[in-house]
Amino acid sequence: MIPRHKREGLKPKKGVYLLPNTLTLCGMFFGFYAILSAINGNFLNAAWAIIIANIFDGLDGWIARLTNTSTRFGIELDSLSDLVAFGVAPSVMIYKWSLVPFGRVGWAAAFLFVACGALRLARFNIQTGSPGSKAFKGMPIPAAATILASIVIFYYEFWKGLPEKNVFFPIITILLSLLMVSTLRYHGLKEIDFRERKPFWVLIVFVLALFVLFVHPPTAIFVFAMAYLLWGIIENIILMVKRRKLKQIEQKETDKRQEI
């Protein structure tokens, strides 16, 4: 859709769209709140704040596309909000919660998460608007932050206090960091066109997911987050195997042509 000022040859009005940018700032606020909560030792509050920030992050983009109010200013503000809510906040949370006992390795892993998140956002911004697949290149930073938050939420559903020193925490932090800057394909909600007709079973799956989420939110969020992580890795391994087989077939056909 061509904006009105371009159709009518008018100069664009200065200003910003209030609704999507307000939602973006709400997401930034919950990210900031998560940082303060983690510093004060309220790790469960920090994790839930990151989850809520994720909801606002999805809403602002959806509202901007729905109302055709997407602007360059909004895109830049969204990136800054994402870096706070899904880069700095989860790294501070996971460091204070489980990485302190690892010393330099712990804070290095936490910084790696922030740095890779920033690189992921910068790469996404320069690729915005380019033709190609709607799938994400590399794990989205909100998904990586949600996985760390889901681990904290799940832990406090069954245990209390700080977790014991466990290499799982630096490993998962480093793994998520590398996945964000990788070229692996990950899916997002923007691939779903809600205006198109879908098979009936899709609605059933959606209802079941809501049922599980309402029955036991901490476990459901953890399971969904881990499933997203594992499915992305499995899917990309399958794609790599298919590409390798296709190359082998093409190479055999090339060799046959050369022999002829």
C-alpha positions in Angstrom: 0.0 0.0 0.0 1.4 3.4 -1.1 1.3 6.0 1.7 -1.2 8.9 1.2 1.4 11.6 1.1 3.2 9.9 -1.8 -0.1 9.3 -3.8 -1.1 12.9 -3.5 2.4 14.4 -3.9 2.3 15.9 -0.4 5.2 16.3 2.0 5.3 13.6 4.8 4.1 14.9 8.1 6.7 15.0 10.9 6.1 12.9 14.0 5.8 9.4 15.2 3.0 6.8 15.4 2.0 6.7 19.0 0.5 3.2 19.4 3.2 0.9 18.1 6.0 2.9 19.6 4.2 3.0 23.0 4.0 -0.8 22.9 7.7 -0.9 22.1 8.5 1.3 25.1 6.4 -1.0 27.3 8.6 -3.9 26.2 11.7 -1.9 27.0 10.2 -1.0 30.5 9.7 -4.7 31.3 13.3 -5.4 30.1 14.6 -2.7 32.4 12.4 -4.0 35.3 13.9 -7.5 34.6 17.4 -6.0 35.0 16.6 -4.4 38.3 14.9 -7.5 39.6 17.9 -9.7 38.7 20.3 -7.3 40.4 18.1 -7.4 43.5 18.0 -11.2 43.5 14.3 -11.5 42.3 15.1 -13.9 39.5 11.6 -15.2 39.0 10.2 -11.7 38.6 13.0 -11.0 36.1 12.2 -14.1 34.1 8.4 -13.3 33.9 9.2 -9.7 33.0 11.2 -11.0 30.0 8.2 -13.1 29.0 5.9 -10.1 29.2 8.4 -8.0 27.2 8.2 -10.7 24.5 4.4 -10.3 24.3 4.8 -6.5 23.8 7.5 -7.1 21.2 5.1 -9.2 19.2 2.3 -6.8 19.6 4.1 -3.7 18.4 5.2 -5.4 15.2 1.8 -6.9 14.6 0.0 -3.5 15.2 2.5 -1.6 13.0 1.9 -4.0 10.1 -1.9 -4.1 10.6 -2.3 -0.3 10.7 0.5 0.3 8.1 2.4 2.5 10.6 5.8 0.8 10.2 8.5 3.4 10.0 12.3 3.5 10.1 12.1 5.2 13.5 9.9 2.4 14.8 12.3 -0.2 13.5 15.3 1.4 15.2 13.4 1.9 18.5 12.3 -1.7 18.4 16.0 -2.9 18.0 17.1 -0.8 20.9 14.2 -2.1 23.0 15.1 -5.7 22.0 18.7 -5.2 23.0 17.6 -4.1 26.5 14.8 -6.6 27.1 16.3 -9.6 25.3 20.0 -9.0 25.4 21.1 -7.2 28.5 18.2 -8.3 30.8 18.5 -12.1 30.2 22.3 -11.9 30.4 22.3 -10.1 33.7 19.6 -12.5 35.0 21.5 -15.7 34.0 24.8 -14.3 35.2 23.5 -13.4 38.7 21.5 -16.5 38.9 23.8 -19.3 37.8 27.1 -18.0 36.2 28.8 -16.2 39.1 30.4 -19.5 40.4 32.2 -19.9 37.0 34.2 -16.7 37.4 35.6 -15.3 34.2 33.9 -18.0 32.1 30.6 -17.0 33.6 30.7 -13.3 32.8 32.3 -14.0 29.5 29.4 -16.2 28.6 27.0 -13.5 29.7 28.7 -10.9 27.6 28.8 -13.2 24.6 25.0 -13.4 24.8 24.7 -9.6 24.7 27.3 -9.2 21.9 25.7 -11.9 19.7 22.3 -10.5 20.4 23.4 -7.1 19.2 25.1 -8.6 16.1 21.9 -10.5 15.4 19.8 -7.4 15.6 22.2 -5.4 13.4 22.1 -8.2 10.7 18.3 -8.4 10.9 18.0 -4.6 10.4 20.1 -4.5 7.2 18.2 -7.5 5.8 14.7 -6.0 6.5 12.8 -5.6 3.3 15.1 -7.8 1.2 13.4 -10.5 -0.9 13.6 -14.1 0.1 12.3 -16.5 2.7 10.3 -15.2 5.6 12.2 -17.5 8.0 14.8 -16.0 10.3 18.5 -16.4 9.6 19.7 -17.4 13.1 17.6 -17.7 16.2 15.7 -14.5 17.0 16.9 -12.8 20.1 13.5 -12.8 21.8 13.4 -16.6 21.4 16.9 -17.0 22.9 15.9 -14.7 25.8 12.6 -16.6 26.3 14.6 -19.9 26.6 16.8 -18.6 29.4 13.7 -17.1 31.1 11.8 -20.4 30.8 14.7 -22.3 32.5 14.5 -19.9 35.5 10.7 -20.1 35.7 10.8 -23.9 35.4 13.5 -24.2 38.1 11.5 -22.2 40.7 8.4 -24.3 40.1 10.1 -27.3 41.7 13.2 -25.9 43.7 14.1 -22.9 45.8 17.2 -20.8 46.2 20.0 -20.6 43.7 21.0 -23.6 41.6 24.2 -25.5 42.3 27.2 -25.0 40.1 26.3 -26.8 36.8 28.1 -26.6 33.4 24.6 -26.8 31.8 24.1 -23.0 32.4 27.2 -21.7 30.6 26.8 -24.2 27.9 23.2 -23.3 27.1 24.1 -19.6 27.3 27.0 -20.0 24.8 24.9 -22.3 22.6 22.1 -19.7 22.3 24.6 -17.0 21.6 26.1 -18.9 18.7 22.7 -19.9 17.4 21.7 -16.2 17.2 24.6 -15.3 14.9 24.5 -18.5 12.9 22.9 -18.9 9.5 20.6 -21.6 10.6 16.9 -21.2 9.6 14.4 -20.5 12.4 10.7 -19.9 12.0 8.5 -17.1 13.5 4.9 -16.1 13.7 5.3 -13.7 10.8 5.4 -16.7 8.5 1.8 -17.4 9.3 -0.8 -15.6 7.2 -3.9 -15.5 9.4 -6.0 -14.4 6.4 -5.5 -17.7 4.6 -7.5 -20.9 5.2 -5.7 -23.5 7.3 -6.4 -27.2 7.9 -8.7 -28.0 10.8 -6.0 -29.8 12.7 -4.1 -26.5 13.0 -6.9 -25.1 15.1 -7.0 -28.2 17.3 -3.2 -27.9 17.9 -3.6 -24.3 18.8 -6.4 -25.1 21.3 -4.4 -27.9 22.9 -1.4 -25.5 23.2 -3.6 -23.0 25.0 -5.0 -25.7 27.3 -1.5 -26.9 28.3 -0.4 -23.3 28.8 -3.4 -22.5 31.1 -3.1 -25.7 33.1 0.6 -25.3 34.1 2.2 -22.2 32.6 5.8 -22.7 33.9 6.1 -26.2 32.6 4.4 -25.3 29.3 6.6 -22.3 28.6 9.7 -24.4 29.3 8.5 -27.3 27.1 7.6 -25.0 24.2 10.9 -23.1 24.5 13.0 -26.3 24.5 10.9 -27.7 21.6 11.6 -24.6 19.6 15.3 -24.9 20.3 15.6 -28.6 19.5 13.3 -28.5 16.5 15.3 -25.7 14.9 18.5 -27.7 15.3 16.9 -31.0 14.0 15.3 -29.2 11.0 18.6 -27.6 10.0 20.4 -30.9 10.3 17.8 -32.5 7.9 18.2 -29.6 5.5 22.0 -30.0 5.5 21.7 -33.7 4.8 19.2 -33.0 1.9 21.5 -30.4 0.4 24.5 -32.7 0.6 22.6 -35.5 -1.1 21.4 -33.1 -3.8 25.0 -31.9 -4.4 26.1 -35.6 -4.7 23.4 -36.3 -7.3 24.4 -33.2 -9.2 28.0 -34.1 -9.1 27.2 -37.6 -10.4 25.2 -36.2 -13.3 28.1 -33.8 -14.1 30.6 -36.7 -14.1 28.3 -38.7 -16.4 28.1 -35.8 -18.9 31.8 -35.4 -18.9 32.3 -39.1 -19.6 29.9 -38.9 -22.6 
